[in-house]
Amino acid sequence: MLSSLHFDSIEVAATAAQVGGTDEVPNVKSSLLIAILSAACAAQTQTLRVVPVHLDATVSIPKTIQFFCTHNYDGQACVNDSVALRHALAPYPLERLGTWSFLLVPTDDWRALVRGLRQNPVSPAFSLIDQRIIVVESSLLTATPIRDKNLMRTFGVIGSALLDLAVTHELGHGICQERDERRADDYGRELRQTKTVDCTKTPRRSQQSKH
């Protein structure tokens, strides 16, 4: 059974809390929204409460791109990490995604979430194409020594290089609606090299027979 996340949003109190502050990012606003993300895999269901993050317009990206943090994400870290993620996404053709959501999840919660969704716990990001969601672990945006060590061992890079690698790979899935990991990897490479991608051509590596 395919993984899925369903946004079932409920507006709460009118005197809603703000996410984070505005020390780093002027005019950052967020109404507190309780969104129930029902993550269903086989017989297991998970629910997450998330908070939408409305960022200022200092970096121009399509309005159809939305950012969320899980409700237990530190407020200022949520703002800072959302801004950093937006900055990493900005060079790429986000308008080709259409309506899409990016959900930030703390590293402490990551393993339980991805196992529940039957995703690879080693990976710091994954896409749910049918739900138009890319889920991102906070370790891609805020250094965590133990996790960084594991990521370095697996991917050979950390920090901004790994963030760019992860973002472009997931955009390969999203822009091209591509479920195959090898093809998404090649589309991601093309994005990093050219800042665009041709989804009509089959990447050379994915044409090779699998052994």
C-alpha positions in Angstrom: 0.0 0.0 0.0 1.3 3.4 -0.9 2.2 6.0 1.7 -0.2 8.9 2.0 -0.6 12.1 4.0 -3.9 13.8 4.1 -4.2 17.5 5.2 -7.4 17.9 7.2 -7.2 21.5 8.4 -9.1 22.9 11.3 -8.9 26.6 12.2 -8.5 27.2 15.9 -8.8 30.2 18.3 -8.9 33.6 16.6 -6.1 34.8 18.9 -3.7 32.4 17.3 -0.1 32.1 18.3 2.7 33.2 16.1 5.4 30.9 15.0 8.8 32.2 16.0 9.8 35.8 16.0 11.0 38.4 13.4 14.5 39.0 14.5 15.9 37.3 11.4 13.0 37.6 9.0 10.8 40.7 9.0 7.1 40.4 8.6 7.0 36.6 9.1 3.5 35.7 10.1 1.7 32.4 10.9 -1.8 31.7 12.1 -1.8 28.6 14.2 -3.6 25.9 12.2 -4.0 22.4 13.5 -3.7 20.2 10.5 -4.2 16.5 10.9 -1.8 14.5 8.7 -3.1 11.0 8.6 -0.3 8.9 7.4 -1.7 5.5 6.5 0.5 2.5 5.7 -1.1 -0.9 5.6 -2.8 -1.3 9.1 -0.8 1.5 10.7 -2.0 5.1 10.9 -0.1 8.1 12.2 -1.3 11.6 12.8 0.7 14.8 13.0 -0.3 18.3 14.0 1.4 20.9 11.9 1.7 24.7 11.8 1.8 26.6 8.5 4.6 29.1 8.1 3.8 32.3 6.1 7.1 33.9 5.1 7.7 37.4 3.8 8.4 38.0 0.1 12.1 38.8 0.2 12.7 35.6 -1.9 10.3 35.3 -4.7 8.8 31.8 -5.1 5.3 30.8 -6.3 2.4 31.3 -3.9 1.4 27.7 -4.5 4.4 26.5 -2.5 3.5 26.1 1.2 5.7 25.5 4.2 4.7 23.6 7.4 6.4 22.5 10.6 5.2 19.9 13.0 3.6 21.4 16.0 6.5 20.5 18.3 9.1 22.2 16.2 10.8 25.0 18.1 9.1 28.2 16.9 12.2 30.3 15.9 13.9 27.2 14.5 10.8 26.6 12.3 11.0 30.1 10.9 14.8 29.9 10.4 14.7 26.5 8.8 11.7 27.4 6.5 13.6 30.4 5.3 16.8 28.3 4.7 14.7 25.7 2.8 13.0 28.4 0.7 16.5 29.9 -0.1 17.7 26.4 -1.2 14.6 25.9 -3.4 14.6 29.4 -5.0 17.1 28.7 -7.9 14.9 25.9 -9.3 11.7 26.0 -11.4 9.2 25.7 -8.6 6.4 27.0 -10.8 6.4 23.5 -12.5 5.4 21.9 -9.2 2.1 23.7 -9.1 0.5 23.4 -5.6 3.0 21.7 -3.3 3.7 21.5 0.4 7.0 21.2 2.2 6.8 19.7 5.7 9.7 20.1 8.2 10.0 17.4 10.9 12.5 17.4 13.8 15.3 14.9 13.7 14.0 13.4 17.0 10.7 12.4 15.4 12.1 11.4 12.0 12.8 7.7 12.4 9.4 6.9 13.8 7.7 8.9 11.0 9.5 7.3 8.1 9.2 3.8 9.5 5.5 4.3 9.9 5.3 5.4 6.3 7.6 2.6 5.1 10.2 5.1 3.8 14.0 4.8 4.2 15.0 6.1 7.6 18.5 6.8 6.3 17.3 9.4 3.9 16.7 12.9 5.3 13.9 13.7 2.8 11.2 11.9 0.8 8.3 12.7 -1.5 4.6 11.7 -1.4 3.8 12.4 -5.0 0.1 11.7 -5.0 -0.3 14.0 -2.0 2.1 16.7 -3.4 4.2 16.8 -0.3 7.9 16.8 0.3 8.9 15.9 3.8 12.2 17.2 5.1 14.2 16.3 8.2 15.5 19.2 10.3 19.0 17.8 10.2 19.3 19.1 6.6 18.9 22.6 7.9 20.3 22.6 11.4 23.5 20.6 12.2 23.2 17.7 14.6 26.6 16.0 15.2 25.4 12.3 15.5 23.0 12.6 12.6 25.6 14.5 10.5 28.1 11.7 11.0 25.6 9.2 9.7 24.6 11.3 6.8 28.3 11.9 5.9 28.9 8.2 5.9 25.9 7.6 3.6 26.1 10.5 1.2 29.6 11.7 1.4 28.5 15.3 2.0 26.7 17.3 4.7 25.6 20.9 5.2 24.5 23.0 2.2 25.8 20.4 -0.3 23.6 17.7 1.2 20.6 20.1 1.3 21.0 20.9 -2.4 21.4 17.2 -3.2 18.3 16.3 -1.3 16.2 19.2 -2.6 17.0 18.6 -6.2 16.4 14.8 -5.9 13.0 15.4 -4.4 12.2 18.1 -7.0 13.1 15.4 -9.6 10.3 13.4 -8.1 7.9 16.3 -7.9 8.5 18.2 -11.1 8.6 15.1 -13.3 6.1 13.1 -11.2 8.7 10.4 -11.2 8.5 7.5 -8.7 11.7 5.8 -9.8 14.6 6.7 -7.5 17.3 6.3 -10.1 15.5 8.6 -12.5 14.7 11.1 -9.8 18.4 11.1 -9.0 19.4 11.9 -12.6 16.7 14.6 -12.9 18.1 16.0 -9.7 21.6 16.1 -11.1 20.3 17.9 -14.2 18.6 20.5 -12.0 21.8 21.1 -10.1 23.8 21.5 -13.4 21.3 23.5 -15.4 18.7 24.8 -13.0 16.0 23.2 -15.1 15.0 19.6 -16.2 13.6 17.9 -19.2 11.2 15.3 -17.9 10.5 14.0 -21.4 13.8 12.3 -21.8 14.9 9.2 -20.0 18.1 9.6 -18.1 20.9 7.4 -19.5 21.6 5.7 -16.2 17.9 4.6 -15.8 18.0 3.0 -19.2 20.6 0.4 -18.0 19.2 -2.9 -17.0 19.0 -3.5 -13.3 21.0 -6.4 -11.8 
